[in-house]
């Protein structure tokens, strides 16, 4: 099952690179997420169902505790030739989603978010990207 999921994910990235014109991507808004050790209870809490709670409280900025394949997705988006705005969206209630954001000093939080965006771009840079075209062997 895991292998099939990974193949489907890779196929979707290949399709993104091949089929989406870069001028149709106006902004890449990216977020990471904490992987919960136990699924959230299937009940509403504060008016939010489990997926809404996960989205609302368990989304750190990139490289700050999340597990999503943000580098792979960013590489694919850049592979289309997109050279536009990037945005980070985070709702970080900590790994336990306690609702107590791990922000502390807002200036420090913003600095950390900017550093994570720079790291994302650095790690997503691909020497095989030439004028926005990814050589096929990287994706197939």
PyMOL CGO cylinders between C-alpha atoms (Angstrom):
from pymol import cmd
from pymol.cgo import CYLINDER

trace = [
    CYLINDER, 0.00, 0.00, 0.00, 2.76, 2.48, 0.97, 0.3, 1, 1, 1, 1, 1, 1,
    CYLINDER, 2.76, 2.48, 0.97, 4.61, 1.79, -2.28, 0.3, 1, 1, 1, 1, 1, 1,
    CYLINDER, 4.61, 1.79, -2.28, 1.45, 2.47, -4.30, 0.3, 1, 1, 1, 1, 1, 1,
    CYLINDER, 1.45, 2.47, -4.30, 0.89, 5.74, -2.44, 0.3, 1, 1, 1, 1, 1, 1,
    CYLINDER, 0.89, 5.74, -2.44, 4.47, 6.83, -3.14, 0.3, 1, 1, 1, 1, 1, 1,
    CYLINDER, 4.47, 6.83, -3.14, 4.11, 5.92, -6.84, 0.3, 1, 1, 1, 1, 1, 1,
    CYLINDER, 4.11, 5.92, -6.84, 0.86, 7.92, -7.08, 0.3, 1, 1, 1, 1, 1, 1,
    CYLINDER, 0.86, 7.92, -7.08, 2.49, 10.89, -5.35, 0.3, 1, 1, 1, 1, 1, 1,
    CYLINDER, 2.49, 10.89, -5.35, 5.48, 10.80, -7.72, 0.3, 1, 1, 1, 1, 1, 1,
    CYLINDER, 5.48, 10.80, -7.72, 3.12, 10.49, -10.72, 0.3, 1, 1, 1, 1, 1, 1,
    CYLINDER, 3.12, 10.49, -10.72, 1.20, 13.57, -9.55, 0.3, 1, 1, 1, 1, 1, 1,
    CYLINDER, 1.20, 13.57, -9.55, 4.46, 15.55, -9.33, 0.3, 1, 1, 1, 1, 1, 1,
    CYLINDER, 4.46, 15.55, -9.33, 5.43, 14.43, -12.85, 0.3, 1, 1, 1, 1, 1, 1,
    CYLINDER, 5.43, 14.43, -12.85, 2.01, 15.52, -14.10, 0.3, 1, 1, 1, 1, 1, 1,
    CYLINDER, 2.01, 15.52, -14.10, 2.39, 18.88, -12.36, 0.3, 1, 1, 1, 1, 1, 1,
    CYLINDER, 2.39, 18.88, -12.36, 5.75, 19.54, -14.03, 0.3, 1, 1, 1, 1, 1, 1,
    CYLINDER, 5.75, 19.54, -14.03, 4.58, 18.44, -17.47, 0.3, 1, 1, 1, 1, 1, 1,
    CYLINDER, 4.58, 18.44, -17.47, 1.02, 19.76, -17.57, 0.3, 1, 1, 1, 1, 1, 1,
    CYLINDER, 1.02, 19.76, -17.57, 0.73, 22.96, -15.54, 0.3, 1, 1, 1, 1, 1, 1,
    CYLINDER, 0.73, 22.96, -15.54, 1.86, 26.13, -17.30, 0.3, 1, 1, 1, 1, 1, 1,
    CYLINDER, 1.86, 26.13, -17.30, 4.01, 28.25, -14.98, 0.3, 1, 1, 1, 1, 1, 1,
    CYLINDER, 4.01, 28.25, -14.98, 1.97, 31.37, -15.71, 0.3, 1, 1, 1, 1, 1, 1,
    CYLINDER, 1.97, 31.37, -15.71, -1.04, 29.64, -14.13, 0.3, 1, 1, 1, 1, 1, 1,
    CYLINDER, -1.04, 29.64, -14.13, 0.74, 29.41, -10.76, 0.3, 1, 1, 1, 1, 1, 1,
    CYLINDER, 0.74, 29.41, -10.76, 0.35, 32.78, -9.11, 0.3, 1, 1, 1, 1, 1, 1,
    CYLINDER, 0.35, 32.78, -9.11, 1.60, 31.86, -5.65, 0.3, 1, 1, 1, 1, 1, 1,
    CYLINDER, 1.60, 31.86, -5.65, 2.91, 28.78, -3.88, 0.3, 1, 1, 1, 1, 1, 1,
    CYLINDER, 2.91, 28.78, -3.88, 1.43, 28.77, -0.40, 0.3, 1, 1, 1, 1, 1, 1,
    CYLINDER, 1.43, 28.77, -0.40, 3.12, 25.96, 1.47, 0.3, 1, 1, 1, 1, 1, 1,
    CYLINDER, 3.12, 25.96, 1.47, 2.73, 24.57, 4.93, 0.3, 1, 1, 1, 1, 1, 1,
    CYLINDER, 2.73, 24.57, 4.93, 4.10, 21.68, 6.90, 0.3, 1, 1, 1, 1, 1, 1,
    CYLINDER, 4.10, 21.68, 6.90, 2.31, 19.56, 9.49, 0.3, 1, 1, 1, 1, 1, 1,
    CYLINDER, 2.31, 19.56, 9.49, 3.08, 17.56, 12.58, 0.3, 1, 1, 1, 1, 1, 1,
    CYLINDER, 3.08, 17.56, 12.58, 2.55, 13.83, 12.25, 0.3, 1, 1, 1, 1, 1, 1,
    CYLINDER, 2.55, 13.83, 12.25, 0.31, 12.84, 15.10, 0.3, 1, 1, 1, 1, 1, 1,
    CYLINDER, 0.31, 12.84, 15.10, 1.23, 9.66, 16.96, 0.3, 1, 1, 1, 1, 1, 1,
    CYLINDER, 1.23, 9.66, 16.96, -2.47, 8.89, 17.41, 0.3, 1, 1, 1, 1, 1, 1,
    CYLINDER, -2.47, 8.89, 17.41, -5.26, 10.10, 15.12, 0.3, 1, 1, 1, 1, 1, 1,
    CYLINDER, -5.26, 10.10, 15.12, -7.46, 12.85, 16.50, 0.3, 1, 1, 1, 1, 1, 1,
    CYLINDER, -7.46, 12.85, 16.50, -10.75, 11.67, 17.99, 0.3, 1, 1, 1, 1, 1, 1,
    CYLINDER, -10.75, 11.67, 17.99, -13.58, 11.68, 15.49, 0.3, 1, 1, 1, 1, 1, 1,
    CYLINDER, -13.58, 11.68, 15.49, -15.58, 14.37, 17.24, 0.3, 1, 1, 1, 1, 1, 1,
    CYLINDER, -15.58, 14.37, 17.24, -16.04, 18.12, 17.01, 0.3, 1, 1, 1, 1, 1, 1,
    CYLINDER, -16.04, 18.12, 17.01, -13.95, 20.28, 19.31, 0.3, 1, 1, 1, 1, 1, 1,
    CYLINDER, -13.95, 20.28, 19.31, -14.51, 24.05, 19.34, 0.3, 1, 1, 1, 1, 1, 1,
    CYLINDER, -14.51, 24.05, 19.34, -16.62, 23.65, 16.20, 0.3, 1, 1, 1, 1, 1, 1,
    CYLINDER, -16.62, 23.65, 16.20, -13.87, 21.83, 14.26, 0.3, 1, 1, 1, 1, 1, 1,
    CYLINDER, -13.87, 21.83, 14.26, -13.88, 18.23, 13.07, 0.3, 1, 1, 1, 1, 1, 1,
    CYLINDER, -13.88, 18.23, 13.07, -10.57, 16.27, 13.19, 0.3, 1, 1, 1, 1, 1, 1,
    CYLINDER, -10.57, 16.27, 13.19, -9.19, 17.43, 9.83, 0.3, 1, 1, 1, 1, 1, 1,
    CYLINDER, -9.19, 17.43, 9.83, -10.04, 21.03, 10.68, 0.3, 1, 1, 1, 1, 1, 1,
    CYLINDER, -10.04, 21.03, 10.68, -8.34, 20.73, 14.07, 0.3, 1, 1, 1, 1, 1, 1,
    CYLINDER, -8.34, 20.73, 14.07, -5.24, 19.19, 12.47, 0.3, 1, 1, 1, 1, 1, 1,
    CYLINDER, -5.24, 19.19, 12.47, -5.14, 22.02, 9.93, 0.3, 1, 1, 1, 1, 1, 1,
    CYLINDER, -5.14, 22.02, 9.93, -5.80, 24.63, 12.60, 0.3, 1, 1, 1, 1, 1, 1,
    CYLINDER, -5.80, 24.63, 12.60, -3.36, 23.61, 15.34, 0.3, 1, 1, 1, 1, 1, 1,
    CYLINDER, -3.36, 23.61, 15.34, -0.69, 21.29, 13.94, 0.3, 1, 1, 1, 1, 1, 1,
    CYLINDER, -0.69, 21.29, 13.94, 0.99, 23.27, 11.14, 0.3, 1, 1, 1, 1, 1, 1,
    CYLINDER, 0.99, 23.27, 11.14, 4.50, 24.55, 11.87, 0.3, 1, 1, 1, 1, 1, 1,
    CYLINDER, 4.50, 24.55, 11.87, 6.50, 26.49, 9.36, 0.3, 1, 1, 1, 1, 1, 1,
    CYLINDER, 6.50, 26.49, 9.36, 8.80, 24.33, 7.20, 0.3, 1, 1, 1, 1, 1, 1,
    CYLINDER, 8.80, 24.33, 7.20, 11.63, 22.46, 8.98, 0.3, 1, 1, 1, 1, 1, 1,
    CYLINDER, 11.63, 22.46, 8.98, 10.17, 23.22, 12.39, 0.3, 1, 1, 1, 1, 1, 1,
    CYLINDER, 10.17, 23.22, 12.39, 8.89, 19.77, 13.29, 0.3, 1, 1, 1, 1, 1, 1,
    CYLINDER, 8.89, 19.77, 13.29, 6.72, 18.79, 10.34, 0.3, 1, 1, 1, 1, 1, 1,
    CYLINDER, 6.72, 18.79, 10.34, 6.92, 15.75, 8.09, 0.3, 1, 1, 1, 1, 1, 1,
    CYLINDER, 6.92, 15.75, 8.09, 5.27, 16.63, 4.77, 0.3, 1, 1, 1, 1, 1, 1,
    CYLINDER, 5.27, 16.63, 4.77, 7.28, 16.29, 1.50, 0.3, 1, 1, 1, 1, 1, 1,
    CYLINDER, 7.28, 16.29, 1.50, 7.57, 20.06, 1.05, 0.3, 1, 1, 1, 1, 1, 1,
    CYLINDER, 7.57, 20.06, 1.05, 10.90, 19.87, -0.81, 0.3, 1, 1, 1, 1, 1, 1,
    CYLINDER, 10.90, 19.87, -0.81, 9.51, 17.44, -3.41, 0.3, 1, 1, 1, 1, 1, 1,
    CYLINDER, 9.51, 17.44, -3.41, 6.44, 19.62, -3.97, 0.3, 1, 1, 1, 1, 1, 1,
    CYLINDER, 6.44, 19.62, -3.97, 8.51, 22.81, -4.19, 0.3, 1, 1, 1, 1, 1, 1,
    CYLINDER, 8.51, 22.81, -4.19, 10.90, 21.20, -6.68, 0.3, 1, 1, 1, 1, 1, 1,
    CYLINDER, 10.90, 21.20, -6.68, 7.96, 20.16, -8.84, 0.3, 1, 1, 1, 1, 1, 1,
    CYLINDER, 7.96, 20.16, -8.84, 6.39, 23.62, -8.76, 0.3, 1, 1, 1, 1, 1, 1,
    CYLINDER, 6.39, 23.62, -8.76, 9.73, 25.22, -9.64, 0.3, 1, 1, 1, 1, 1, 1,
    CYLINDER, 9.73, 25.22, -9.64, 10.12, 22.54, -12.32, 0.3, 1, 1, 1, 1, 1, 1,
    CYLINDER, 10.12, 22.54, -12.32, 7.14, 24.01, -14.16, 0.3, 1, 1, 1, 1, 1, 1,
    CYLINDER, 7.14, 24.01, -14.16, 9.13, 27.20, -14.60, 0.3, 1, 1, 1, 1, 1, 1,
    CYLINDER, 9.13, 27.20, -14.60, 7.15, 29.08, -11.95, 0.3, 1, 1, 1, 1, 1, 1,
    CYLINDER, 7.15, 29.08, -11.95, 9.07, 32.06, -10.62, 0.3, 1, 1, 1, 1, 1, 1,
    CYLINDER, 9.07, 32.06, -10.62, 6.53, 33.92, -8.57, 0.3, 1, 1, 1, 1, 1, 1,
    CYLINDER, 6.53, 33.92, -8.57, 5.43, 34.56, -5.00, 0.3, 1, 1, 1, 1, 1, 1,
    CYLINDER, 5.43, 34.56, -5.00, 5.94, 32.11, -2.13, 0.3, 1, 1, 1, 1, 1, 1,
    CYLINDER, 5.94, 32.11, -2.13, 3.93, 32.17, 1.06, 0.3, 1, 1, 1, 1, 1, 1,
    CYLINDER, 3.93, 32.17, 1.06, 4.24, 30.17, 4.26, 0.3, 1, 1, 1, 1, 1, 1,
    CYLINDER, 4.24, 30.17, 4.26, 1.08, 29.44, 6.19, 0.3, 1, 1, 1, 1, 1, 1,
    CYLINDER, 1.08, 29.44, 6.19, 1.35, 28.12, 9.71, 0.3, 1, 1, 1, 1, 1, 1,
    CYLINDER, 1.35, 28.12, 9.71, -0.97, 27.60, 12.61, 0.3, 1, 1, 1, 1, 1, 1,
    CYLINDER, -0.97, 27.60, 12.61, 1.35, 26.19, 15.20, 0.3, 1, 1, 1, 1, 1, 1,
    CYLINDER, 1.35, 26.19, 15.20, -0.18, 25.02, 18.44, 0.3, 1, 1, 1, 1, 1, 1,
    CYLINDER, -0.18, 25.02, 18.44, 2.89, 22.86, 19.05, 0.3, 1, 1, 1, 1, 1, 1,
    CYLINDER, 2.89, 22.86, 19.05, 3.28, 19.12, 18.46, 0.3, 1, 1, 1, 1, 1, 1,
    CYLINDER, 3.28, 19.12, 18.46, 0.45, 18.43, 20.91, 0.3, 1, 1, 1, 1, 1, 1,
    CYLINDER, 0.45, 18.43, 20.91, -1.85, 21.07, 19.36, 0.3, 1, 1, 1, 1, 1, 1,
    CYLINDER, -1.85, 21.07, 19.36, -2.34, 22.59, 22.77, 0.3, 1, 1, 1, 1, 1, 1,
    CYLINDER, -2.34, 22.59, 22.77, -3.43, 25.86, 21.26, 0.3, 1, 1, 1, 1, 1, 1,
    CYLINDER, -3.43, 25.86, 21.26, -0.41, 27.55, 22.81, 0.3, 1, 1, 1, 1, 1, 1,
    CYLINDER, -0.41, 27.55, 22.81, 1.54, 28.75, 19.78, 0.3, 1, 1, 1, 1, 1, 1,
    CYLINDER, 1.54, 28.75, 19.78, 5.29, 28.20, 19.92, 0.3, 1, 1, 1, 1, 1, 1,
    CYLINDER, 5.29, 28.20, 19.92, 5.84, 31.78, 18.81, 0.3, 1, 1, 1, 1, 1, 1,
    CYLINDER, 5.84, 31.78, 18.81, 7.25, 33.51, 21.86, 0.3, 1, 1, 1, 1, 1, 1,
    CYLINDER, 7.25, 33.51, 21.86, 8.74, 36.69, 20.50, 0.3, 1, 1, 1, 1, 1, 1,
    CYLINDER, 8.74, 36.69, 20.50, 6.90, 37.59, 17.26, 0.3, 1, 1, 1, 1, 1, 1,
    CYLINDER, 6.90, 37.59, 17.26, 10.02, 39.04, 15.66, 0.3, 1, 1, 1, 1, 1, 1,
    CYLINDER, 10.02, 39.04, 15.66, 11.96, 35.83, 16.39, 0.3, 1, 1, 1, 1, 1, 1,
    CYLINDER, 11.96, 35.83, 16.39, 9.06, 33.74, 15.06, 0.3, 1, 1, 1, 1, 1, 1,
    CYLINDER, 9.06, 33.74, 15.06, 9.00, 35.74, 11.82, 0.3, 1, 1, 1, 1, 1, 1,
    CYLINDER, 9.00, 35.74, 11.82, 12.78, 35.49, 11.50, 0.3, 1, 1, 1, 1, 1, 1,
    CYLINDER, 12.78, 35.49, 11.50, 12.55, 31.70, 11.92, 0.3, 1, 1, 1, 1, 1, 1,
    CYLINDER, 12.55, 31.70, 11.92, 9.82, 31.51, 9.28, 0.3, 1, 1, 1, 1, 1, 1,
    CYLINDER, 9.82, 31.51, 9.28, 11.91, 33.54, 6.83, 0.3, 1, 1, 1, 1, 1, 1,
    CYLINDER, 11.91, 33.54, 6.83, 14.94, 31.33, 7.48, 0.3, 1, 1, 1, 1, 1, 1,
    CYLINDER, 14.94, 31.33, 7.48, 12.79, 28.27, 6.83, 0.3, 1, 1, 1, 1, 1, 1,
    CYLINDER, 12.79, 28.27, 6.83, 11.63, 29.73, 3.50, 0.3, 1, 1, 1, 1, 1, 1,
    CYLINDER, 11.63, 29.73, 3.50, 15.25, 30.42, 2.49, 0.3, 1, 1, 1, 1, 1, 1,
    CYLINDER, 15.25, 30.42, 2.49, 16.19, 26.85, 3.46, 0.3, 1, 1, 1, 1, 1, 1,
    CYLINDER, 16.19, 26.85, 3.46, 13.24, 25.50, 1.46, 0.3, 1, 1, 1, 1, 1, 1,
    CYLINDER, 13.24, 25.50, 1.46, 14.36, 27.41, -1.62, 0.3, 1, 1, 1, 1, 1, 1,
    CYLINDER, 14.36, 27.41, -1.62, 18.01, 26.38, -1.14, 0.3, 1, 1, 1, 1, 1, 1,
    CYLINDER, 18.01, 26.38, -1.14, 17.12, 22.71, -0.74, 0.3, 1, 1, 1, 1, 1, 1,
    CYLINDER, 17.12, 22.71, -0.74, 14.69, 22.84, -3.66, 0.3, 1, 1, 1, 1, 1, 1,
    CYLINDER, 14.69, 22.84, -3.66, 17.16, 24.40, -6.07, 0.3, 1, 1, 1, 1, 1, 1,
    CYLINDER, 17.16, 24.40, -6.07, 17.99, 21.85, -8.75, 0.3, 1, 1, 1, 1, 1, 1,
    CYLINDER, 17.99, 21.85, -8.75, 20.96, 22.25, -11.07, 0.3, 1, 1, 1, 1, 1, 1,
    CYLINDER, 20.96, 22.25, -11.07, 18.99, 20.28, -13.67, 0.3, 1, 1, 1, 1, 1, 1,
    CYLINDER, 18.99, 20.28, -13.67, 16.42, 23.06, -13.91, 0.3, 1, 1, 1, 1, 1, 1,
    CYLINDER, 16.42, 23.06, -13.91, 17.34, 24.97, -17.04, 0.3, 1, 1, 1, 1, 1, 1,
    CYLINDER, 17.34, 24.97, -17.04, 15.04, 27.88, -17.88, 0.3, 1, 1, 1, 1, 1, 1,
    CYLINDER, 15.04, 27.88, -17.88, 12.21, 26.26, -15.95, 0.3, 1, 1, 1, 1, 1, 1,
    CYLINDER, 12.21, 26.26, -15.95, 12.39, 22.88, -17.70, 0.3, 1, 1, 1, 1, 1, 1,
    CYLINDER, 12.39, 22.88, -17.70, 13.27, 19.82, -15.65, 0.3, 1, 1, 1, 1, 1, 1,
    CYLINDER, 13.27, 19.82, -15.65, 15.12, 17.14, -17.56, 0.3, 1, 1, 1, 1, 1, 1,
    CYLINDER, 15.12, 17.14, -17.56, 12.86, 14.13, -17.87, 0.3, 1, 1, 1, 1, 1, 1,
    CYLINDER, 12.86, 14.13, -17.87, 15.20, 11.67, -16.14, 0.3, 1, 1, 1, 1, 1, 1,
    CYLINDER, 15.20, 11.67, -16.14, 14.72, 13.55, -12.86, 0.3, 1, 1, 1, 1, 1, 1,
    CYLINDER, 14.72, 13.55, -12.86, 10.99, 12.86, -12.84, 0.3, 1, 1, 1, 1, 1, 1,
    CYLINDER, 10.99, 12.86, -12.84, 10.48, 9.55, -14.62, 0.3, 1, 1, 1, 1, 1, 1,
]
cmd.load_cgo(trace, "trace")
